[in-house]
Amino acid sequence: MTDLAGCKSTRGRAVRNAQSESKHPMNKRQLIDGIRQLNQTAQPEFLLQFDEEALDQYLKHLQNAQEKRLKIAGWVKSIPKPKFRLVS
């Protein structure tokens, strides 16, 4: 099993780092677990219908979408907090 202690806290990156550090490709159960971390609505019974190649492709798609979402979120201007304080 791969040690994830050095990975970032982002779930998608942790899964990706674990896969890239491993010399063996992820098995079907690991792929489904990785998919479920990024898409909790994906039911394991449904995912079991697909082969490992299709699951790997979908997991990579989810990881790329997660990275794009994180990059876009960094560019969103935050709403400034009001400078008023309530005094009682």
N, C-alpha and C positions, 0 to 999 in steps of 0.2 A: 504494500500500500504506500502511496506517495505522501510525504509529509507536507501539509499545506500551511505550516506555521509561517513560512516566509512569503506567502501570497498576500495580495491586497485583500481588503475586506469585501470587495465587490464579488458577488457570487459568480458571475460569468467569468471573470478573470481567474478566480480560483479553480474553476472547472477546467478552463482552457490551459492554465499553467500545469495542472495535474496531468492533463492529457499530453502536453508537449514534453513534460519531463519524463514521462513513462516511455519505455522502449516498446511496450506492448500496446496495441490499440485497445481502446475501451471495449469491454464486452457489452452485450445488450442491456443487462441490468444497470451497469454504470451509465450508459447513454441515457436510459430512461430516467435514472435518478438525476442526472445533469439537466435534462429537459424539464423535469418537474420542479427543479430549483428555480428555473427561469420562467416557467409557465405552470403555475399550480393548477390550472383548470384542465390540463392534459391528463386524461385518465390512463393509468397503467394498462388496463385491459385493452384500450384503444391502441396505445403505442406498441403493444406486443404483436400486433398484426404486421408490423413493418420489419424489414431486415435491418441489419446493423448499418449498412451503407446509407440507407434512407434516414435512419435515426441520427447518424453522425452528421449528415447534411443538414437536418433540421436543427440539431444542437448548434452547429456553426452559424446557422441563420439567426437563431435566437441570441447568440453571443455577439454577433455583429450588430444586431438591432439594439442590444443593451449598451454597447460601446457608443453607438451613435446617439442614443438617448442621453448618455452621460456627457458627451461632448456638447450636445445642444444645450443641455441644462446649464452648463458652465457659461454659456453666452447670454442666458436670459438675465435681464436686468432685474435685480431684486427691488421690491417695493420698499421705499424708505419708511422707517418707523416714525410715527409722529414725535415731535420734540416736546410735546406737552406732557406734564406729569399731573396726576390727580393728587390733590392735597386734601387731607381731611382735617 
